[in-house]
Every structure is written in structure tokens, then in C-alpha cells.
Amino acid sequence: MPHFMKPAEGSWTEHLKIGTEPIGYEDSISPEHYELERDAIFRKTWLNVGRVEQLPRKGSYFTKELDAARTSLIVARGTDDEVRAFHNVCRHRGNKLVWNDFPKEETSGICRQFTCKYHAWRYDLDGKLSYVQQEGEFFDLDKADYGLKQVHTDVWEGFIFVNLDPDSTTPLREYLGEFATGIEGYPFHKLTQVHKYRAEIGANWKLFIDAFAEFYHAPILHSGQYMAEEARKIQKYGYEGLHYDTDGPHSMVSSWGGIAPPHDRKMVKPIEAALHSGLFGPWDAPDIGVETKDLPPAINPSRDERWGMDSFVFFPNFMLLIWRPNWVLTYHYWPTSHNTHIFEGTCYFVPPKNAFQRLQQELAAVSFKEYGLQDGNTLEATQTMLESRTVDTFPLNDQEVLLRHLHQTARSYVDEHQHGNAASDTPAAS
């Protein structure tokens, strides 16, 4: 197991100019702080809500529940082929417009218009109000004034983003910054075989991002996933990432290639040896039209031969993992309270050409799920003890530099929001 070196100028934390003092987690256990985050972060930033493959034709739509932002959205492809998003609320009496049997469950489909279940008001795919039941009963009603409330929507590399702030003037590409520029050109559109997981986690949304932003825990927490001899090696030598970086609110870590394929078959379990696959993905990478050495510049930024995976966090809650064997993982962390959230994990592969390749992909997806369950279970234990407040500061090591960055970033959004509100509440000088 290799032990990777820190940057020549010192620690990663020093290199990125992030403080080294112990930190507190009040931002992850305070109900009052969470309420501020809802407005300061989730109603102000660009949020990834899906991919264009979910809208394969004109009239395709899906709904997205955004509890943290206090809303539900309809995301649809119009007859003009444009992707738009609207608040999922009828303009008549405020009923949720699109849902099936259970109002809080997300749904999807294809339609020509959206019809309210309550009084049959209808809306075109572009949000215009097209029909009012017994329209003559209303007083001076102009349908042009009662279209669906649209939200800012844009697409980057096939990923659909929304911004709920009606006053936002920051374009998506500008918000996503240099990491997005450096990723552009990766053939995401070829990875259309999808496996999805969703779990309710009893922990603050930031704590799960913390878990995937460092690998310090891997030799210990996940040791049962390795063969015994390999686990002993990993625990003896530890683990460090290849590269860490930040760009404004966003961050990334570049990592070792793992066992895809392993240097020695004895490193892996029999099922992995039989299927040539595992947590790091199928060992035989499919052809996606780009060689590892020619990947876009933000991927494997150090161009290290040992590279195997990059994990990008686009603040606040979209994590994009690009793997050397030409597959992709995305994680989403959707808050539902100060100490609960919905975790969504999605695996993207090149469509398999035969049953063996399908099994390879399924083993990778199942392996990821097992690791995720181990992390999620631990985080619930972390949350309960943080809430005890028996300890209020905690030391972080150099591999945990991105944890510092995430919590500093989230707090800065809240601080800015509070200061803005305070300024707006201050009476103007006479």
C-alpha cells in the first residue's frame, strides 16, 4: 500500500492557507443554525437536481423535493426542447401540482400539460396557464398573470442545475468555477447505465460530506471489506490522498487507484477476482474516447501515475467522483432537519455489452452501497454525541483539510446572509 507525500511546501492545510486550530461542530447540531442555512445556502446557490437523460424527449418531466429550500420543483423539457424548472404549486389555491399517490414522493413521466388534481387548472410545458375550469366565475382573471413560478435553470455537461434566488445574477458556469472548466469535455453523455441508491441518514448533511472528503478513516472503518492480509497492510501504513485543492466554495481530492485491477489477486475477495470488479469499478475500463493521459486538466491534476479517482464537491451538496476505470459516481446530500438528511448515490457506467459486464457493474454498485452503509451508520453515532455537547472542539489532521473548508464555507454563507438582513433592517439615515 503506497504512502503518498505531502506537497513540497509543507502540509496541504498550510498550502491551502486554512487554519490548523481545533474546530467546533455547532453548525451541525444547532436547529437555529440549520434554519439560517436553509435561506442562506439552499435558497441562494446553484443546486444540481438531475441529468438531461432523465428528460429524454419533449414533454418529459420529473419532480424534485427540496425540503431544505421549503419547496418542490417540476423539471421539464418543453416543446421547444428547452429544460425549465418551476415551483410545483398551482396558482389557484396553492395545491401541489404534480404528484401521484403520495404528495411528498417524487415522480416522473411524459405529458403535454400539467393538470391540477384539485380544480383542473392546466399549464403548458413552458409554464403558461392554458385552461381555467369555469373561467367566467372569476373576476377580471388574466391567465397571462398566473403562469407557474419559474426558477433559474441551466445545464452543465448534462447536469441540470437550479437556483431558487429570483435576484441571483451569477451564471451557473461562473458559480461552478475553475473545477468545472477543467472537467469540461469528459464524456458523461456516454455513461447512461444508471444504478441509484437513496437512504435517510440521521446526521447533519455536512457530516456525510466530511466522511467522503477524507480517506483517513478507510483503513479502520472499512477494514472488513479487505482480505485480512491487505487490511493489516493498510492499517499499518495508513492512507493519504494525492492532491487536495479548493476553488471558492468548492473543493476536490485526488486519490490512489486502489485495486482496479489489483497488483495481486490475493488482495481481493473471491467474488471480485471472479468478476474482475469491486469498489473501484470494473477492472477493464470501457472505451469512452479519451485516454487517461488525455483527460481534461482538472481530472488527476497532478498527473500522478498512481491516480485512480477524483472527488469534487460543488457547494453545497453535489459531489462528483470520476474513476480511472471510466465510470462516475455522484452523491447528493439533501437536508431535512438539523440532524437528518436524504443521501442519494448514483453510479453511471457505459451500457454493458453482455451479462458479464452487467455483473461487473452491479458488483461495483453493491460494493459502493456497503461502504456507504458503513459510513452512514457511523455518522448517526457521531451526530448523537456531538449533540451531547460534552466536547465542543475537535482536532483535525492534514488529510481532513477539506472538512475545515466545507464548514468554514457554510458558516460564511450564513454570516453573509445575517449581515445582509441586518443591513436591510437598519433604518436609513435621515
C-alpha positions as CSV (number, residue, x, y, z in Angstrom):
1,M,0.0,0.0,0.0
2,P,1.7,3.3,-1.1
3,H,2.2,6.1,1.4
4,F,1.9,9.4,-0.5
5,M,3.9,12.5,0.1
6,K,2.6,15.9,1.1
7,P,3.3,19.0,-1.2
8,A,6.9,20.2,-1.2
9,E,5.9,23.4,0.6
10,G,4.6,21.7,3.6
11,S,1.2,20.3,4.6
12,W,-1.9,20.6,2.4
13,T,-3.6,22.7,5.1
14,E,-0.7,25.2,5.0
15,H,-0.6,25.1,1.3
16,L,-4.3,26.0,1.0
17,K,-4.0,28.6,3.8
18,I,-6.6,27.1,6.0
19,G,-6.3,27.3,9.8
20,T,-4.9,24.4,11.9
21,E,-6.8,25.0,15.1
22,P,-9.4,22.6,16.5
23,I,-12.8,23.2,15.2
24,G,-16.4,23.0,16.6
25,Y,-19.5,21.5,15.1
26,E,-22.2,23.8,16.4
27,D,-23.2,24.4,12.8
28,S,-24.1,20.7,12.5
29,I,-26.1,20.3,15.7
30,S,-28.0,23.6,16.1
31,P,-31.6,23.8,14.9
32,E,-31.3,27.5,14.7
33,H,-28.2,27.4,12.6
34,Y,-29.9,25.0,10.2
35,E,-32.9,27.3,9.7
36,L,-30.4,30.0,8.7
37,E,-28.7,27.6,6.2
38,R,-32.0,26.9,4.5
39,D,-32.3,30.5,3.4
40,A,-28.6,31.5,3.2
41,I,-27.4,28.4,1.3
42,F,-30.2,26.3,-0.2
43,R,-32.3,29.2,-1.5
44,K,-29.2,31.1,-2.7
45,T,-26.9,28.7,-4.5
46,W,-27.0,26.6,-7.7
47,L,-28.2,23.1,-6.9
48,N,-27.9,20.0,-9.1
49,V,-31.3,18.3,-9.4
50,G,-30.6,15.7,-12.1
51,R,-29.3,14.9,-15.6
52,V,-30.7,15.5,-19.0
53,E,-31.1,11.8,-19.6
54,Q,-34.0,12.0,-17.2
55,L,-35.7,14.2,-19.8
56,P,-35.2,12.1,-22.9
57,R,-37.9,13.7,-25.1
58,K,-40.2,16.7,-25.3
59,G,-42.8,16.5,-22.6
60,S,-40.5,14.5,-20.2
61,Y,-40.6,15.8,-16.6
62,F,-39.6,14.8,-13.1
63,T,-40.3,16.4,-9.7
64,K,-37.7,17.2,-7.0
65,E,-38.5,17.6,-3.4
66,L,-36.2,20.3,-1.8
67,D,-37.2,20.3,1.9
68,A,-34.2,22.4,2.9
69,A,-35.4,25.1,0.4
70,R,-39.0,24.7,1.5
71,T,-40.3,23.8,-2.0
72,S,-40.9,21.2,-4.6
73,L,-39.9,21.6,-8.2
74,I,-41.1,20.4,-11.6
75,V,-38.3,20.0,-14.1
76,A,-39.5,19.6,-17.7
77,R,-38.3,19.5,-21.3
78,G,-40.6,21.9,-23.3
79,T,-41.9,21.5,-26.8
80,D,-39.0,23.8,-27.8
81,D,-36.6,21.3,-26.3
82,E,-35.6,23.7,-23.5
83,V,-35.2,22.4,-20.0
84,R,-37.1,24.5,-17.4
85,A,-37.9,24.3,-13.7
86,F,-40.9,25.6,-11.9
87,H,-42.2,25.7,-8.3
88,N,-44.6,22.7,-8.1
89,V,-47.6,24.8,-7.0
90,C,-50.9,25.6,-8.7
91,R,-51.6,29.3,-8.9
92,H,-55.2,28.9,-8.0
93,R,-55.3,27.6,-4.4
94,G,-51.7,26.5,-3.8
95,N,-52.2,22.8,-4.3
96,K,-49.1,20.8,-5.2
97,L,-49.5,20.5,-9.0
98,V,-47.7,17.3,-10.0
99,W,-47.8,14.2,-7.7
100,N,-49.1,10.7,-7.8
101,D,-50.5,8.7,-4.9
102,F,-48.4,10.4,-2.2
103,P,-47.8,14.2,-2.3
104,K,-44.3,14.0,-0.7
105,E,-43.0,11.4,-3.1
106,E,-41.1,12.4,-6.3
107,T,-42.5,11.3,-9.6
108,S,-41.7,11.5,-13.3
109,G,-43.3,10.9,-16.7
110,I,-44.2,12.3,-20.1
111,C,-47.2,14.7,-20.7
112,R,-48.4,17.5,-22.9
113,Q,-49.5,19.7,-20.0
114,F,-49.8,19.7,-16.2
115,T,-53.3,19.5,-14.7
116,C,-54.1,20.3,-11.1
117,K,-55.9,17.4,-9.3
118,Y,-58.0,19.9,-7.2
119,H,-59.7,22.1,-9.8
120,A,-58.2,21.1,-13.1
121,W,-56.3,24.3,-13.9
122,R,-53.8,23.4,-16.7
123,Y,-50.4,24.6,-17.6
124,D,-48.3,24.2,-20.7
125,L,-44.8,22.7,-20.5
126,D,-43.4,26.2,-20.6
127,G,-45.4,27.1,-17.5
128,K,-48.1,29.2,-19.1
129,L,-51.7,28.9,-17.7
130,S,-53.7,27.4,-20.6
131,Y,-57.1,26.5,-19.1
132,V,-59.2,27.6,-16.1
133,Q,-62.2,25.5,-15.1
134,Q,-65.3,27.7,-15.3
135,E,-63.2,30.7,-16.1
136,G,-66.2,33.0,-16.2
137,E,-66.8,32.6,-12.5
138,F,-63.6,34.6,-11.8
139,F,-63.2,38.4,-11.6
140,D,-61.0,40.1,-14.3
141,L,-58.8,37.0,-14.5
142,D,-56.0,37.3,-17.0
143,K,-54.4,33.9,-17.5
144,A,-51.1,35.5,-18.6
145,D,-50.7,36.7,-15.0
146,Y,-51.0,33.2,-13.4
147,G,-48.3,31.0,-15.0
148,L,-46.2,28.7,-13.0
149,K,-43.4,30.4,-10.9
150,Q,-40.2,29.6,-12.9
151,V,-36.8,29.3,-11.3
152,H,-33.4,29.9,-12.8
153,T,-32.3,26.7,-14.7
154,D,-29.1,25.8,-16.6
155,V,-27.3,22.8,-17.7
156,W,-23.6,22.0,-17.4
157,E,-22.1,18.9,-19.0
158,G,-25.6,17.3,-18.9
159,F,-26.2,18.0,-15.2
160,I,-29.3,20.1,-14.6
161,F,-29.0,22.9,-12.0
162,V,-31.5,25.3,-10.5
163,N,-31.1,28.5,-8.4
164,L,-34.1,29.4,-6.3
165,D,-33.0,33.0,-5.7
166,P,-35.1,35.2,-8.1
167,D,-32.5,38.0,-7.6
168,S,-29.5,35.9,-8.5
169,T,-27.3,37.3,-11.3
170,T,-24.5,34.7,-11.1
171,P,-24.5,32.4,-14.1
172,L,-24.1,28.7,-13.4
173,R,-20.7,28.4,-15.2
174,E,-19.3,31.3,-13.2
175,Y,-20.5,29.8,-10.0
176,L,-19.0,26.3,-10.7
177,G,-15.6,27.9,-11.3
178,E,-12.3,26.5,-12.4
179,F,-13.0,22.9,-11.4
180,A,-16.0,22.8,-13.8
181,T,-13.9,24.4,-16.6
182,G,-11.2,21.8,-16.1
183,I,-13.7,18.9,-16.2
184,E,-15.5,20.0,-19.3
185,G,-15.1,17.6,-22.2
186,Y,-15.3,14.4,-20.1
187,P,-17.8,12.1,-21.9
188,F,-20.5,12.0,-19.2
189,H,-23.1,11.5,-22.0
190,K,-21.7,8.0,-22.7
191,L,-22.3,6.8,-19.2
192,T,-26.1,6.1,-19.4
193,Q,-26.3,2.8,-17.4
194,V,-27.5,4.1,-14.0
195,H,-27.8,2.5,-10.6
196,K,-29.4,4.6,-7.8
197,Y,-29.5,4.4,-4.0
198,R,-31.4,6.6,-1.6
199,A,-31.2,6.5,2.2
200,E,-32.5,8.5,5.2
201,I,-29.5,9.4,7.3
202,G,-29.7,10.5,11.0
203,A,-27.0,13.1,10.7
204,N,-26.4,16.6,9.5
205,W,-25.8,16.9,5.8
206,K,-22.3,18.3,6.2
207,L,-21.1,15.4,8.3
208,F,-21.7,12.9,5.4
209,I,-19.8,15.2,3.0
210,D,-17.0,15.2,5.6
211,A,-16.9,11.3,5.6
212,F,-16.3,11.3,1.8
213,A,-13.8,14.2,1.8
214,E,-11.1,12.2,3.6
215,F,-9.7,8.7,3.5
216,Y,-8.1,8.8,6.9
217,H,-11.0,6.6,8.1
218,A,-10.8,4.0,5.3
219,P,-8.2,1.6,6.8
220,I,-10.2,1.3,10.0
221,L,-13.9,1.7,9.3
222,H,-13.8,-0.3,6.1
223,S,-11.2,-2.9,7.1
224,G,-13.7,-5.7,6.9
225,Q,-14.1,-5.2,3.2
226,Y,-10.5,-6.2,2.5
227,M,-8.8,-9.5,2.7
228,A,-7.2,-10.0,6.1
229,E,-3.6,-9.5,4.9
230,E,-4.4,-6.5,2.9
231,A,-6.3,-4.9,5.8
232,R,-3.2,-5.3,8.0
233,K,-1.1,-3.6,5.4
234,I,-3.5,-0.7,5.0
235,Q,-3.8,-0.2,8.8
236,K,0.0,-0.3,9.2
237,Y,0.8,2.2,6.6
238,G,-2.3,4.4,6.6
239,Y,-3.5,6.4,3.7
240,E,-3.1,9.8,2.2
241,G,-4.6,11.5,-0.9
242,L,-2.5,12.5,-3.9
243,H,-3.8,16.1,-4.2
244,Y,-6.2,18.5,-2.5
245,D,-7.5,21.8,-3.8
246,T,-10.2,24.4,-3.3
247,D,-11.8,27.0,-5.6
248,G,-14.0,29.4,-3.8
249,P,-16.7,27.3,-2.1
250,H,-15.8,24.2,-4.0
251,S,-13.2,21.6,-3.3
252,M,-11.6,18.4,-4.6
253,V,-9.3,15.5,-3.5
254,S,-7.4,13.2,-5.9
255,S,-6.8,9.7,-4.8
256,W,-4.8,6.5,-5.4
257,G,-6.1,3.9,-7.9
258,G,-6.8,1.2,-5.5
259,I,-7.4,-2.3,-6.8
260,A,-8.8,-1.9,-10.3
261,P,-7.0,-4.1,-11.2
262,P,-5.1,-5.3,-8.1
263,H,-1.4,-5.9,-8.2
264,D,-2.0,-9.3,-6.6
265,R,-5.2,-11.3,-6.8
266,K,-4.7,-12.2,-3.1
267,M,-5.6,-8.6,-2.3
268,V,-9.3,-9.1,-3.3
269,K,-12.2,-11.3,-2.4
270,P,-13.0,-14.4,-4.5
271,I,-16.1,-12.7,-6.0
272,E,-14.0,-9.7,-7.0
273,A,-11.4,-12.0,-8.6
274,A,-14.1,-13.9,-10.5
275,L,-15.9,-10.8,-11.9
276,H,-12.8,-8.5,-12.2
277,S,-14.6,-5.8,-10.3
278,G,-15.2,-4.2,-6.9
279,L,-15.5,-0.9,-5.1
280,F,-13.1,0.8,-7.6
281,G,-15.2,-0.4,-10.5
282,P,-14.7,-3.0,-13.3
283,W,-11.0,-3.7,-13.9
284,D,-11.4,-3.5,-17.7
285,A,-12.2,0.1,-18.5
286,P,-14.6,0.6,-21.4
287,D,-13.5,2.8,-24.3
288,I,-15.0,6.3,-23.8
289,G,-12.9,8.0,-26.5
290,V,-10.3,9.5,-24.2
291,E,-7.1,8.0,-22.7
292,T,-6.2,8.5,-19.1
293,K,-3.3,10.7,-20.0
294,D,-5.5,12.9,-22.1
295,L,-8.3,13.5,-19.5
296,P,-9.4,17.1,-19.0
297,P,-6.9,19.0,-16.9
298,A,-8.9,19.2,-13.6
299,I,-9.0,15.4,-13.5
300,N,-5.9,13.9,-12.0
301,P,-4.5,17.4,-11.8
302,S,-1.1,16.2,-10.5
303,R,-0.9,13.7,-13.5
304,D,0.2,11.1,-11.0
305,E,0.6,7.6,-12.5
306,R,-0.9,6.1,-9.3
307,W,-4.2,8.1,-9.8
308,G,-7.5,6.3,-9.6
309,M,-10.2,8.7,-8.6
310,D,-11.1,12.4,-8.2
311,S,-13.8,13.6,-5.9
312,F,-15.2,17.1,-6.5
313,V,-17.6,18.9,-4.1
314,F,-19.6,21.6,-5.8
315,F,-21.0,23.5,-2.9
316,P,-23.3,23.0,-1.3
317,N,-24.3,19.3,-1.7
318,F,-23.2,17.9,-5.1
319,M,-20.3,15.5,-5.0
320,L,-18.9,14.2,-8.4
321,L,-16.5,11.3,-8.4
322,I,-14.6,10.4,-11.6
323,W,-12.9,7.0,-11.6
324,R,-10.0,5.8,-13.7
325,P,-11.9,2.7,-15.0
326,N,-14.2,5.2,-16.8
327,W,-17.2,5.3,-14.6
328,V,-18.7,8.1,-12.4
329,L,-20.4,8.3,-9.0
330,T,-22.5,11.2,-7.8
331,Y,-23.5,11.9,-4.2
332,H,-26.2,14.3,-3.1
333,Y,-27.0,15.3,0.5
334,W,-30.5,16.8,0.9
335,P,-31.1,18.2,4.4
336,T,-34.5,17.5,6.1
337,S,-33.6,18.9,9.5
338,H,-30.5,19.9,11.5
339,N,-29.8,16.3,12.2
340,T,-31.3,14.4,9.3
341,H,-30.9,14.3,5.5
342,I,-31.6,12.3,2.4
343,F,-28.5,10.7,0.8
344,E,-28.6,9.9,-2.9
345,G,-25.9,7.9,-4.6
346,T,-25.9,7.3,-8.3
347,C,-23.5,5.1,-10.3
348,Y,-23.0,5.9,-14.0
349,F,-21.5,3.3,-16.4
350,V,-21.1,2.8,-20.1
351,P,-24.0,0.4,-21.0
352,P,-22.8,-3.2,-20.7
353,K,-22.5,-5.2,-23.9
354,N,-23.1,-8.6,-22.2
355,A,-24.2,-10.3,-19.0
356,F,-20.7,-10.5,-17.6
357,Q,-20.2,-6.7,-17.9
358,R,-23.6,-6.2,-16.3
359,L,-22.5,-8.3,-13.3
360,Q,-19.2,-6.4,-13.1
361,Q,-21.1,-3.1,-12.8
362,E,-23.6,-4.5,-10.3
363,L,-20.8,-5.7,-8.1
364,A,-19.3,-2.2,-8.1
365,A,-22.6,-0.7,-7.3
366,V,-23.3,-3.1,-4.5
367,S,-19.8,-2.6,-3.1
368,F,-20.3,1.1,-3.0
369,K,-23.6,0.6,-1.2
370,E,-21.9,-1.5,1.5
371,Y,-19.3,1.2,2.1
372,G,-21.9,3.9,2.2
373,L,-23.9,2.0,4.8
374,Q,-20.9,1.7,7.0
375,D,-20.2,5.4,6.8
376,G,-23.9,6.3,7.3
377,N,-24.2,4.1,10.4
378,T,-21.1,5.7,12.0
379,L,-22.3,9.2,11.3
380,E,-25.5,8.7,13.2
381,A,-23.4,7.7,16.2
382,T,-21.3,10.9,15.6
383,Q,-24.4,13.1,15.5
384,T,-25.8,11.9,18.8
385,M,-22.6,12.5,20.7
386,L,-21.9,15.9,19.1
387,E,-25.4,16.9,20.3
388,S,-24.4,15.9,23.8
389,R,-22.1,18.9,23.7
390,T,-19.8,17.2,26.2
391,V,-16.9,18.2,23.9
392,D,-17.0,21.3,21.8
393,T,-13.8,21.4,19.8
394,F,-12.0,18.7,17.9
395,P,-8.5,18.4,16.2
396,L,-8.3,17.7,12.5
397,N,-5.3,16.3,10.7
398,D,-3.9,17.3,7.3
399,Q,-6.0,14.8,5.4
400,E,-9.1,16.5,6.9
401,V,-8.3,19.8,5.3
402,L,-11.5,19.8,3.1
403,L,-13.6,19.4,6.2
404,R,-12.3,22.7,7.5
405,H,-13.0,24.2,4.2
406,L,-16.6,22.9,4.0
407,H,-17.6,24.1,7.4
408,Q,-15.9,27.5,7.0
409,T,-17.7,27.9,3.7
410,A,-21.1,27.0,5.1
411,R,-20.7,29.4,8.1
412,S,-19.5,32.2,5.8
413,Y,-22.7,31.9,3.7
414,V,-24.8,32.1,6.9
415,D,-22.8,35.1,8.3
416,E,-23.2,37.0,5.0
417,H,-26.9,36.3,5.0
418,Q,-27.3,37.5,8.5
419,H,-25.2,40.6,7.9
420,G,-27.3,41.3,4.8
421,N,-30.5,41.0,6.7
422,A,-29.2,43.2,9.5
423,A,-28.2,45.9,6.9
424,S,-31.6,45.8,5.3
425,D,-33.3,46.1,8.7
426,T,-31.3,49.2,9.6
427,P,-33.2,52.4,9.1
428,A,-31.8,54.8,6.5
429,A,-30.1,57.9,7.9
430,S,-32.3,61.0,7.6
